[in-house]
Each structure stands twice: as C-alpha cells, then as structure tokens.
C-alpha cells in the first residue's frame, strides 16, 4: 500500500502521519528522501525483515532527489504487500511521470496551507480542537483567538493548549 501525503500544511501532515504510525503494528522506518540512493530502493520497497511481518516506510522529500524521483516511477508497481509506503512531499512537481503514476496507484491526501481566506475554517477547527482537549470554547472566543494568532495551525494548537492549561477561556 502506498500513501502519498501532499501539501504545505505541516500540522495536518504530521497529525496524519502520527495516526498512521499509531494504527500500524510493525516496524517503522523513517528515511530522508534527499539522501536516498537508487541502490537502496529494492531493500526499502521489497525487502522483508526478520523482526516483523510488515513494515511502515516513511520517506520525506524524495522529490528533492531528482535522479531517484525519476527512477521511482518504475518501482511503484513493485512495492511489496508487506510494506506500507508513506511518501511526504510539500510541493511535488505535478508534471512528472512519477507524480502522475503515484496519483493513480497511491492513496493521495492533500493538505494545503491555510490562508487568510480560511478564517472560518480555522475558527471551526479551533472549536473542535478545543473540544477534543476538554476545553469549552464558544464561537466568539474562537474568532478572537484566530484574529490574534492567525491561521497557522501549529500556533493555534499551542494557544489552545495554553488555554487548556489555564482551565478556562473567555474573551475578557
């Protein structure tokens, strides 16, 4: 299985990756794609391990390594059933053959960075995230928080954690 996580929203990519790791029962390998060589691909994608029946292989930034990225297209169909491959790319070149092949063969999830146009989305997210951290936050407080902090999800997350530590949230 191949999961392809695309986008500049690092918060959502990180959260999705953590969920995949938590759900996985086996060995997890994290690889820096910029340092990967073509000779390492067979072991990563087809090799088995003595210690686990399945493997989760996470490769970040493979598109930066142009020579391996271009060759990777021929390896997509050869990924072992025992390997769950997760590719993380903030800005892949959508014109490449590898990207087109991955978009057909992989489970693709896009996480675009939030902009000022996403204020309402951010406010709704703040209310839900606060609720998941056992903090009651009304819409007005969420709106005020987003106005002050901005739409960066990491900053919003940390602000919610601070409010949770205080035990209450009110505009006053």
Steps between C-alpha positions, in 0.01 A plus 500: 500500500621849419382818674599829340470803731528827311491858618657777700268464801762339723258469792251281313775296332664434838168410662412260215844340520468455877161336448643262239787408733263446794275274290795301368612185676852440381836656433512871400787636291538872433721593204625838378421488128764757409773258615346184350680322217350288223692199633306520829156478335482119469571448871254770604214400274533125465721383784362312798620520856564222749340690784160587355259367240413850378684830471400864483750694288470879517697699242506879529615727219573242232405746222803712597720212387431529126694192386328263745161673455510439125605137548240446773222481240618152395490383864142601578351173378762292678433614857459187711163423660684482833609864469281802563685782327424858605641776279491856636549786255423866573515614135542216250532585133166382362636489146734206564426140400562389857236735639246391239569132571473556875173687466355191330655231720507660845254628753557874453416752773555871445558744784524857365625773730228718644478861389303800620209372292476203736406705807160332538656158455763585761234619745302178460819297540591690818161419655536130413863479611418673829216254554736207437728644773203530742478877470168667431552786258215698348505636145575855610804390700618285209461795264702722735771235533533464122511879456783529752702190412432469127423190296821306568373172647808439712463840666128443551565156646752638749264784593224246569740298716583811702132576549439138602775528761323806642178303514280771353466718196317829489552814291527719812 
